[in-house]
Amino acid sequence: MPPTVVGLFTGLLLGIAWVVGGFDAFVGTAVLGVIGFLVGKVVSGQLDLIPYLGGGGRSSR
């Protein structure tokens, strides 16, 4: 699915969450969406978290 379509659906779902649950639901949905996006990037191999987690820069002695 093209990124523009994914963005469209994401925006529509965030809008529905805002209307149904208010601003708190909108923020919660947005945060969970970003977490899901990052997990998807890590699983597909497009994002490497090792430099941020401190696992790759150490030398063994």
URZI-V714942 format. One record per residue. RES is the residue in one letter. D_CENTER is the distance of its C-alpha to the mean C-alpha in whole Angstrom. Layout:
# URZI-V714942
RES/D_CENTER + RES/D_CENTER
This chain:
# URZI-V714942
M/17 + P/17 + P/14 + T/16 + V/16 + V/12 + G/12 + L/15 + F/14 + T/11 + G/14 + L/16 + L/14 + L/13 + G/17 + I/18 + A/17 + W/18 + V/21 + V/22 + G/20 + G/21 + F/19 + D/18 + A/16 + F/14 + V/13 + G/12 + T/10 + A/8 + V/7 + L/7 + G/5 + V/2 + I/3 + G/4 + F/3 + L/4 + V/7 + G/8 + K/8 + V/10 + V/12 + S/13 + G/14 + Q/13 + L/12 + D/14 + L/14 + I/17 + P/19 + Y/16 + L/17 + G/21 + G/22 + G/23 + G/25 + R/28 + S/31 + S/33 + R/37
